[in-house]
């Protein structure tokens, strides 16, 4: 096949970016409401400041934290003094220590107090358990390229640095297909962002949705009724004996059919849900909500969604940017919870957060620098809500979980976090051990669900 013919055949595929699992048929099993389960990952690009998200609230711990963070605290418009924080119930295993959320996250704090959300403490990429002593002795086996944005985003999503092909959520979906929990389905892995690696597997390809709809070639609307023109652009009319061209033509056409199926279902829905904020994350989670609402038309029993929010690389001007980011996250998660409850699907949908890494406890004058372990949220009606899984280390330096400048060494591996989510989707321990081969090094996965 010469270059000109290839480009002619491939032109439609460039704009129809949602070519997903095109060699597979759509699943043909209708889904009952109580069978459906979905995960929604909110990826926070840049590295969310864990030390300014879960804040010490008992007097002794707060004073230690506030002394270290004082140059920043004095600049916040919404004060982070004890009176300004939003306290949350703290498990007794923390021996009198207490925690709170910043005032911008009052909605998330309310979800926690209501048993609809929990905190995952000090989670991050690990190859084996690590301490500050083992790092100092140079005996620790560490994830590749720690503290690098691109590499740690990839490591969170796949277990490997930048250049990885498959993400752990994509591998979970592959396992769901292999184990018979669900059939292969174009719409089982959906992303509204650039975080498609997380939901890429050998038999799972991310389906891209932008502004609430699948990709289309708008120019074709100018030729409505002209079947010859439409057939040309959808590659239906391309006759060739070349096997590669035939396969590409078939897949391009399948992408048109899948996109048309998705957009028809979305445009035909009547959905009365609570109002979402008009922030980028709010719009993405509203799009996810509308996708979930057409789950029966899409004929899928399990779905994994990825949305994203940027701006968390707060090296400078943290006092101006971080509160806005926290408020946007709070508003979007609260709205999503309300939407799932209004649809009667709270028990069927679990949302969780992830990020490149946490940040340093130490400040650099105007912000914070790249860390490692971080604290995250898991939300939904099926979770063990209103508690903290994992650890929240003391806000101080030079302990066994300090990799330097208050960078937390994770005490929970991403593998454990992800395995608990995979178990809820319907995978057994044996299957999860094959998806996460390092899992046995870390002890049991947290019991996130009731």
C-alpha positions in Angstrom: 0.0 0.0 0.0 1.5 3.4 -1.0 1.5 6.3 1.4 -1.2 8.3 -0.5 -3.7 5.4 -0.4 -2.9 4.8 3.3 -3.5 8.5 4.2 -6.7 8.5 2.2 -8.0 5.5 4.1 -6.8 6.7 7.5 -8.0 10.3 7.2 -11.3 9.5 8.9 -9.7 7.8 11.8 -7.7 10.9 12.7 -10.8 12.9 13.6 -12.8 9.9 14.8 -10.6 9.6 17.9 -13.0 7.2 19.7 -12.0 4.0 17.8 -12.2 1.5 20.6 -12.2 -2.2 20.8 -13.3 -2.1 17.2 -12.5 -5.8 16.5 -15.0 -6.7 19.2 -18.8 -6.8 19.1 -20.8 -4.7 21.5 -22.0 -6.7 24.5 -25.5 -8.1 23.9 -26.6 -8.6 27.5 -29.1 -6.0 28.8 -28.1 -4.7 32.3 -30.3 -4.7 35.3 -29.8 -1.8 37.7 -28.6 -3.9 40.6 -26.0 -5.7 38.4 -24.3 -2.5 37.1 -21.1 -1.2 38.7 -18.9 1.6 37.7 -15.7 3.2 38.9 -14.9 6.9 38.3 -11.3 8.0 38.7 -10.7 11.7 39.3 -7.1 12.3 38.4 -5.6 15.5 39.9 -2.7 16.5 37.7 0.2 18.2 39.3 0.3 16.6 42.7 -2.3 17.6 45.3 -0.9 19.0 48.6 -1.9 16.2 51.0 -0.6 18.2 54.0 -3.1 21.0 53.2 -6.0 18.5 52.5 -6.1 16.3 55.6 -5.0 18.8 58.3 -4.1 18.0 62.0 -6.9 19.2 64.3 -5.9 18.2 67.8 -4.0 21.0 69.4 -0.6 19.4 69.7 -0.5 18.1 66.1 -2.0 21.3 64.7 0.6 23.4 66.4 3.5 21.4 64.9 1.9 21.6 61.5 1.1 25.3 61.7 4.7 26.2 62.8 6.1 24.5 59.7 3.5 26.0 57.4 3.2 29.4 59.0 4.6 31.5 56.1 1.8 30.1 53.9 -0.9 30.1 56.6 -0.5 33.8 57.2 -1.3 34.5 53.6 -4.5 32.4 53.1 -7.7 34.5 52.7 -9.8 31.7 54.2 -7.9 31.1 57.4 -6.6 27.7 58.4 -6.7 28.3 62.1 -8.5 25.7 64.2 -11.7 27.8 64.1 -11.7 27.9 60.3 -11.2 24.2 59.7 -13.9 21.6 59.2 -13.3 18.7 61.7 -14.1 15.1 60.8 -14.6 12.0 63.0 -11.3 10.3 63.4 -10.9 6.5 64.1 -9.8 5.7 67.7 -6.6 3.9 66.4 -5.1 7.4 65.9 -4.7 7.6 69.7 -6.3 10.9 70.3 -5.0 12.6 67.1 -7.8 14.4 65.1 -8.1 15.7 61.6 -10.0 18.3 59.7 -10.4 19.5 56.1 -9.8 23.0 54.8 -12.9 25.3 54.7 -13.1 25.0 50.9 -13.9 21.3 51.3 -16.9 21.5 53.7 -19.0 19.5 51.2 -16.6 16.7 51.2 -16.3 16.8 55.0 -20.1 16.5 55.2 -20.0 13.5 52.9 -17.4 11.9 55.1 -19.5 12.6 58.3 -22.6 11.2 56.5 -20.7 7.9 55.8 -20.7 8.5 52.0 -17.0 9.1 51.6 -13.7 7.9 53.2 -10.1 8.9 53.2 -7.2 6.8 51.9 -4.2 7.8 53.9 -0.6 7.9 52.6 -1.0 5.9 49.4 1.4 5.9 46.5 3.5 3.8 44.1 5.6 1.1 45.8 7.6 -1.9 44.6 8.1 -3.1 48.2 7.7 -1.7 51.7 10.2 1.2 52.2 11.5 3.2 55.2 13.7 6.2 55.5 16.4 3.9 56.9 16.3 1.6 53.9 16.5 4.5 51.5 19.5 5.9 53.4 21.2 2.5 53.4 20.5 2.3 49.6 18.8 -1.1 50.0 15.3 0.1 49.1 13.9 -0.8 45.8 12.2 2.4 44.6 9.8 3.2 41.7 11.6 4.6 38.7 12.0 8.4 38.4 10.3 9.5 41.6 9.1 13.1 41.8 8.9 13.5 38.0 5.4 14.5 36.9 5.1 12.5 33.7 6.7 9.4 35.1 4.7 9.4 38.3 1.4 10.0 36.5 2.3 7.0 34.4 3.4 5.0 37.5 0.1 5.8 39.3 -1.9 4.6 36.3 0.2 1.7 35.2 2.9 0.8 37.7 5.6 1.9 35.2 7.3 5.1 34.2 6.4 7.1 31.1 6.2 4.9 28.0 4.0 2.3 29.6 1.3 0.7 27.3 -1.3 -0.6 29.8 -2.9 0.8 32.9 -4.2 -1.1 35.9 -7.8 -0.2 35.3 -7.5 -1.4 31.7 -6.0 -4.7 33.0 -8.9 -4.9 35.5 -11.4 -4.7 32.7 -9.4 -7.2 30.7 -9.7 -9.6 33.7 -13.5 -8.9 34.0 -13.8 -10.0 30.3 -11.6 -13.0 30.8 -13.4 -14.1 33.9 -16.8 -13.8 32.3 -18.1 -11.0 34.6 -18.8 -9.0 31.4 -18.4 -9.3 27.7 -16.1 -7.1 25.6 -17.8 -3.7 25.1 -16.7 -0.6 23.3 -18.1 1.6 26.2 -16.6 -0.2 29.2 -13.7 2.3 29.5 -14.5 5.9 29.0 -12.3 9.0 29.4 -13.1 12.7 29.2 -9.4 13.6 29.6 -5.9 12.8 28.6 -5.6 10.1 31.3 -6.5 7.3 28.9 -3.5 5.2 29.9 -5.2 4.2 33.1 -8.0 2.4 31.2 -5.9 0.9 28.4 -5.5 -2.9 28.4 -4.7 -5.6 25.8 -8.5 -6.0 25.2 -9.6 -2.6 26.5 -9.3 0.7 24.7 -10.4 4.1 26.1 -13.5 5.5 24.5 -13.1 9.3 24.3 -16.0 11.6 25.1 -15.6 15.4 24.8 -18.1 18.0 25.9 -20.6 15.2 26.5 -20.5 13.6 23.2 -18.4 11.2 21.1 -16.2 12.4 18.3 -17.9 13.2 15.0 -16.9 14.7 11.7 -19.2 17.7 11.7 -18.5 18.3 8.0 -20.6 15.2 7.2 -23.7 17.1 8.4 -23.3 19.3 5.3 -23.9 16.2 3.2 -27.0 14.8 5.0 -28.7 12.5 2.6 -25.7 12.1 0.4 -24.9 8.4 1.0 -22.0 8.4 -1.4 -20.1 11.2 0.3 -20.8 9.8 3.8 -19.7 6.3 2.7 -16.5 7.8 1.3 -15.6 9.5 4.6 -16.6 6.5 6.7 -14.4 4.3 4.5 -17.4 2.1 3.5 -16.8 2.9 -0.1 -13.2 2.1 -0.1 -12.6 -1.1 -2.1 -9.2 -2.8 -1.8 -7.6 -6.2 -1.7 -5.0 -5.0 0.8 -5.6 -6.7 4.1 -4.3 -3.7 6.2 -6.5 -1.3 4.3 -9.5 -3.6 4.7 -9.0 -3.9 8.5 -8.5 -0.1 8.8 -11.6 0.6 6.8 -13.7 -1.8 8.9 -12.5 -0.3 12.1 -13.1 3.3 10.9 -16.6 2.3 10.0 -17.1 0.6 13.4 -16.0 3.8 15.1 -18.7 5.7 13.2 -21.3 3.2 14.3 -20.2 3.3 17.9 -20.1 7.1 18.0 -23.5 7.3 16.4 -24.9 4.8 18.9 -23.4 6.8 21.8 -24.5 10.2 20.5 -28.0 9.0 19.6 -28.5 7.6 23.1 -27.2 10.8 24.8 -29.3 13.1 22.6 -32.4 11.0 23.2 -32.2 10.9 27.0 -34.4 12.8 29.4 -32.5 13.2 32.6 -33.6 15.3 35.6 -30.5 15.6 37.8 -29.2 18.1 40.3 -27.2 21.0 38.9 -23.5 20.5 38.4 -21.0 23.4 38.7 -19.8 24.9 35.5 -16.2 24.2 36.3 -14.2 21.9 33.9 -14.4 19.0 36.5 -18.1 19.7 37.1 -18.8 19.4 33.3 -16.8 16.2 33.1 -18.6 14.5 35.9 -21.9 15.6 34.5 -20.9 14.0 31.2 -20.1 10.8 33.2 -23.5 11.0 34.8 -25.2 11.2 31.5 -23.1 8.2 30.2 -24.2 6.2 33.2 -27.8 7.1 32.5 -27.6 5.4 29.1 -25.9 2.2 30.4 -28.6 -0.1 29.2 -28.5 1.3 25.7 -24.8 0.8 25.7 -25.3 -2.7 27.0 -22.5 -2.7 29.6 -22.5 -4.3 33.1 -19.2 -2.7 34.2 -17.7 0.7 33.3 -14.6 2.6 34.4 -14.4 6.3 33.8 -11.5 8.7 34.0 -11.9 12.4 34.4 -9.1 14.9 35.2 -8.4 18.2 36.8 -5.1 20.1 36.5 -3.3 22.9 38.3 -2.1 21.2 41.4 1.6 21.8 40.8 1.7 24.5 43.4 5.3 25.5 43.6 4.3 29.1 43.8 1.3 31.2 44.7 -0.2 28.2 46.5 -2.3 30.4 48.8 -4.2 31.8 45.7 -4.5 28.6 43.6 -5.0 25.8 46.0 -8.2 27.0 47.7 -9.8 27.5 44.3 -8.8 24.0 43.3 -10.1 22.5 46.5 -13.4 24.4 46.2 -13.8 23.2 42.6 -13.1 19.6 43.6 -15.5 19.9 46.5 -18.3 21.3 44.3 -17.9 18.7 41.6 -17.8 15.7 44.0 -20.7 16.9 46.0 -22.8 17.4 42.8 -21.8 13.9 41.5 -22.9 12.3 44.8 -26.2 14.1 44.6 -26.7 13.0 41.0 -26.0 9.3 41.8 -28.4 9.5 44.7 -31.1 11.1 42.6 -30.7 8.3 40.1 -30.8 5.6 42.7 -27.3 4.5 41.7 -25.2 5.5 44.7 -24.5 1.9 45.6 -23.6 1.1 42.0 -21.0 3.8 41.4 -17.7 4.4 43.3 -15.6 7.5 42.7 -12.0 7.7 43.8 -9.2 10.3 43.4 -5.6 9.9 42.3 -2.7 12.2 41.6 0.9 12.3 40.5 2.1 12.4 44.1 1.7 14.4 47.3 3.8 17.4 48.2 6.5 18.3 50.7 5.5 19.3 54.2 8.3 21.9 54.0 7.5 25.0 52.0 9.7 26.8 49.4 8.7 30.3 50.4 5.6 30.6 48.2 4.5 27.0 47.7 5.4 23.4 48.0 7.5 20.9 46.0 7.0 17.4 44.6 6.3 14.7 47.2 5.5 11.0 47.1 2.7 9.5 49.3 -0.6 11.4 49.4 -4.1 11.2 50.9 -7.1 10.5 48.7 -10.9 10.2 48.7 -13.2 7.3 47.8 -16.9 8.0 47.6 -20.1 6.1 47.0 -23.0 4.3 48.7 -21.2 0.9 48.7 -18.1 2.0 50.6 -17.2 1.7 54.3 -17.8 5.4 54.8 -16.8 8.0 57.4 -13.4 6.5 58.2 -9.7 6.7 57.3 -8.0 3.7 55.6 -4.2 3.6 55.9 -2.0 6.0 57.8 -1.8 9.8 58.3 1.8 10.3 59.5 2.6 13.1 61.9 3.3 16.5 60.4 7.0 16.6 61.3 10.4 15.8 59.8 13.0 13.1 60.1 10.9 10.1 60.9 10.9 6.7 59.2 8.2 7.8 56.7 10.0 11.0 55.7 11.9 10.7 52.4 13.2 14.3 52.9 11.5 17.7 53.5 8.3 15.9 54.7 7.8 13.8 51.5 5.8 10.9 52.8 7.0 7.4 52.1 3.7 5.6 51.2 2.4 3.0 53.7 -0.2 1.8 51.3 0.7 0.8 47.7 -1.4 1.8 44.8 -1.7 -1.9 44.1 -3.6 -2.4 47.4 -5.9 0.6 46.7 -6.6 -0.6 43.2 -7.1 -4.3 44.2 -9.9 -3.3 46.6 -11.6 -1.4 43.8 -11.1 -4.4 41.5 -12.6 -6.8 44.0 -15.7 -4.6 44.2 -16.0 -4.9 40.4 -16.2 -8.7 40.8 -12.6 -10.1 40.6 -11.4 -12.7 43.0 -8.1 -12.7 44.9 -6.3 -15.0 42.5 -7.2 -12.8 39.5 -6.2 -9.7 41.3 -2.8 -11.2 42.2 -2.2 -11.8 38.5 -3.1 -8.2 37.7 -1.0 -6.8 40.5 2.0 -9.3 40.9 3.6 -7.2 43.7 0.4 -7.3 45.8 1.6 -10.1 48.1 4.5 -7.9 49.3 2.2 -5.4 51.0 -0.3 -7.4 53.0 -4.1 -7.3 52.5 -5.9 -4.7 50.4 -8.0 -2.2 52.5 -11.6 -3.3 53.0 -13.1 -0.2 51.3 -16.5 -1.7 50.8 -19.3 -2.9 53.1 
